[in-house]
Amino acid sequence: MKKTVLASLITVAMAASQSAQATEMETELNSLKQRITQLESQLSDTMAAQASTDKERAQLSISGSADFLATASELADGSHENDLDVDSVELTVEAAVNEYMTLSTTLKYEDDGEDQELFVDEAIVTIAAVDSPWSLLAGRSGTPFAVINGNAWSDPLTNDLTDNTDDLLLLGFSQGIFSAEGYLFKGQSDERKVDNLGLNAALTFDNGFTIGAGYLNNIRNTDPLQADSLTGDDKVSASRINVSYTVDALALSAEYLKTGSFKALAGRPDVTAWHLSTDYATELLGAPGNLSLGYSKTEDAELLTDAGEALFAHSRVTLGASRELHENAELIVELVREEDYAGANTDTINLVLSTRF
């Protein structure tokens, strides 16, 4: 009898102990599950925040450049000049608005001898789809008439003749070796209407050869040709042909521009401009560099004047060498000889520290 009671008590005690252990284990398991759920939630929130940050970084990019210039010149009359300048500073912010639109804005400072301040040089929105050959660009940008080829720091005379930034609308097409674009821009002479049209077309081959052509219905509506020697508002068309060829480290390019007749000028001359350039990528003093040679010339532009001064030189020759200074910087040395229509020469040496990020 006593043994039976004792055995029962032991059984009850063991059952109670096992029940208590099971309850404690269940409590610990529930606590562990809650902790795991909290950690999973925190990890999910962290990953979502990181993904959002990565997405924002991928959609927004900031870049910029600054050129610091030291120059010395011997003028046509035999006098000498020298100067130190922050030649230009650019800051560009580009953002992906959505999967079809990209917005880009460029602020620029340029030493042009006038009020020196930052201004909006470009502000454009580009609409395009990855699988479509079509694209649409709208906003303020450079008029894409002259094709500036070559790595010379000084622009060729073809750029002097056509350099213009304006409000424009551009429709582009690119498929295979063929590309084309048509654009409307506001122009300078009459900003109440948009009747300035430009067209470009090009063939780019796999062997490095490119040929292109362009047309403007009125080059008078660009900045360089707002001159006091041009009276009236007659339209003057312009056309362009350009070729380039790249093989290994050697790059060659050529461009020819021709305008229609300027009725306001005696003899109604057709102005022409052309340039040739050669670039060779090589190592200079132990770092990647480039050697460049450019020659550009205008014809029949001597009557284009502003405040009595000729707008364009007769010829411009550039000889330059550049060398990288580690990443995102290079040093440029360039010799420039410019001849006016009277046959007088101006010689200039440019020393440029060009930086970018």
JOMO-V40953 format. One record per residue. RES is the residue in one small letter. PSI is psi as a letter, one per 30 degrees, with the letter a starting at -180 (* if undefined). D_CENTER is the distance of its C-alpha to the mean C-alpha in Angstrom with 2 decimals. Layout:
res->{RES/RES}
psi->{PSI/PSI}
d_center->{D_CENTER/D_CENTER}
This chain:
res->{m/k/k/t/v/l/a/s/l/i/t/v/a/m/a/a/s/q/s/a/q/a/t/e/m/e/t/e/l/n/s/l/k/q/r/i/t/q/l/e/s/q/l/s/d/t/m/a/a/q/a/s/t/d/k/e/r/a/q/l/s/i/s/g/s/a/d/f/l/a/t/a/s/e/l/a/d/g/s/h/e/n/d/l/d/v/d/s/v/e/l/t/v/e/a/a/v/n/e/y/m/t/l/s/t/t/l/k/y/e/d/d/g/e/d/q/e/l/f/v/d/e/a/i/v/t/i/a/a/v/d/s/p/w/s/l/l/a/g/r/s/g/t/p/f/a/v/i/n/g/n/a/w/s/d/p/l/t/n/d/l/t/d/n/t/d/d/l/l/l/l/g/f/s/q/g/i/f/s/a/e/g/y/l/f/k/g/q/s/d/e/r/k/v/d/n/l/g/l/n/a/a/l/t/f/d/n/g/f/t/i/g/a/g/y/l/n/n/i/r/n/t/d/p/l/q/a/d/s/l/t/g/d/d/k/v/s/a/s/r/i/n/v/s/y/t/v/d/a/l/a/l/s/a/e/y/l/k/t/g/s/f/k/a/l/a/g/r/p/d/v/t/a/w/h/l/s/t/d/y/a/t/e/l/l/g/a/p/g/n/l/s/l/g/y/s/k/t/e/d/a/e/l/l/t/d/a/g/e/a/l/f/a/h/s/r/v/t/l/g/a/s/r/e/l/h/e/n/a/e/l/i/v/e/l/v/r/e/e/d/y/a/g/a/n/t/d/t/i/n/l/v/l/s/t/r/f}
psi->{e/e/e/e/e/e/e/e/e/e/e/e/e/e/e/e/e/e/e/e/e/e/e/e/e/e/e/e/e/e/e/e/e/e/e/e/e/e/e/e/e/e/e/e/e/e/e/e/e/e/e/e/e/e/e/e/e/e/f/k/k/k/l/l/l/k/k/k/k/k/k/k/k/j/l/f/g/f/l/k/l/l/l/k/k/j/e/k/k/k/k/k/k/k/k/j/e/a/f/f/k/k/k/k/k/k/k/k/k/k/j/g/f/a/k/j/l/k/l/j/e/k/j/k/k/k/j/l/k/e/g/k/f/k/l/k/k/k/a/k/l/k/j/i/d/k/j/j/l/l/g/k/e/k/l/l/f/e/e/e/f/g/k/k/k/l/k/l/k/k/k/l/k/k/k/b/f/k/k/l/k/k/l/k/l/e/l/f/e/j/g/f/l/j/g/k/k/k/k/k/k/l/k/j/l/f/g/g/k/k/k/l/l/l/k/k/f/j/f/f/g/l/e/f/g/i/l/f/f/j/l/l/g/k/k/j/l/l/l/k/k/k/l/l/k/k/j/b/f/k/k/k/l/k/k/k/k/k/l/a/k/j/f/f/k/k/f/h/l/k/k/l/k/l/l/k/k/k/k/j/k/l/k/j/h/g/l/k/a/k/k/k/k/k/k/l/k/l/k/g/g/f/f/j/l/k/h/f/k/k/e/k/l/e/l/k/k/k/j/l/k/l/k/k/i/b/k/g/k/l/k/k/k/k/k/k/k/k/k/a/f/f/g/k/k/k/k/k/k/k/j/k/j/k/l/l/*}
d_center->{102.50/100.89/98.84/97.58/96.52/94.81/92.90/91.81/90.62/88.64/87.08/86.15/84.71/82.60/81.37/80.50/78.67/76.71/75.87/74.67/72.55/71.10/70.29/68.67/66.64/65.55/64.49/62.48/60.84/59.92/58.49/56.50/55.19/54.12/52.36/50.56/49.52/48.19/46.23/44.77/43.76/42.15/40.32/39.12/37.88/36.11/34.45/33.41/31.96/30.10/28.80/27.68/25.91/24.25/23.19/21.75/19.84/18.55/17.52/15.79/13.15/12.26/9.96/9.93/10.57/13.52/15.00/18.79/20.50/24.13/25.23/28.61/29.63/32.84/33.09/35.00/38.07/38.31/37.15/34.65/31.81/29.73/27.33/25.36/22.19/19.45/17.20/14.10/13.08/10.09/10.69/8.73/11.21/10.88/14.30/16.15/18.62/20.72/20.77/19.57/17.15/13.83/12.96/9.79/10.46/9.01/11.98/12.16/15.20/15.85/19.19/20.36/24.03/24.36/24.20/21.75/20.26/17.22/16.06/13.85/11.09/9.58/11.61/11.46/13.58/13.38/16.85/17.55/20.18/20.10/23.05/22.18/20.69/19.90/16.99/16.76/14.00/15.33/14.47/13.08/10.23/10.32/13.26/12.42/15.60/15.27/13.69/12.63/13.97/15.18/14.41/16.35/15.26/16.85/15.60/18.22/20.49/19.08/16.02/18.61/20.42/17.81/15.12/15.05/13.37/15.60/16.65/16.42/17.39/16.16/18.09/16.90/19.12/18.67/21.67/22.87/22.13/21.65/18.72/18.97/17.63/19.41/18.30/20.15/19.08/21.31/21.61/23.27/26.93/28.03/26.03/28.94/27.95/25.09/26.30/23.44/22.50/20.09/20.33/18.52/19.95/19.51/21.50/20.08/23.02/23.62/24.96/21.62/22.38/20.23/21.58/20.10/21.30/20.31/22.36/22.30/25.52/25.20/23.19/25.40/23.29/20.32/20.22/21.44/24.49/25.83/28.57/32.20/33.39/32.34/34.85/35.23/32.66/33.06/30.13/28.80/27.01/24.75/23.99/21.90/22.43/20.35/21.14/19.81/21.57/20.83/23.83/23.94/22.61/22.72/20.05/21.25/19.72/21.26/20.62/23.25/23.12/26.29/27.15/30.28/33.07/32.79/36.20/36.14/36.30/39.49/39.76/36.89/34.64/31.81/28.93/27.20/24.36/23.43/21.90/22.44/20.62/21.69/20.07/22.10/21.11/24.09/25.55/26.16/28.72/28.43/24.68/21.89/20.85/20.05/22.13/20.80/22.77/21.69/23.98/23.34/25.99/26.89/30.28/32.30/29.89/32.44/33.69/30.38/30.99/30.31/33.00/34.65/31.83/30.22/26.64/25.78/27.01/28.99/27.26/24.80/25.06/22.83/23.96/21.96/22.10/19.85/21.05/19.63/21.30/21.64/18.58/15.21/16.59/17.62/20.03/19.62/22.67/22.48/25.28/24.79/27.67/27.47/30.46/31.38/33.59/36.68/36.06/35.36/32.83/30.59/29.68/27.01/26.09/22.84/22.68/19.33/18.71/15.03/14.42/11.91/12.73}
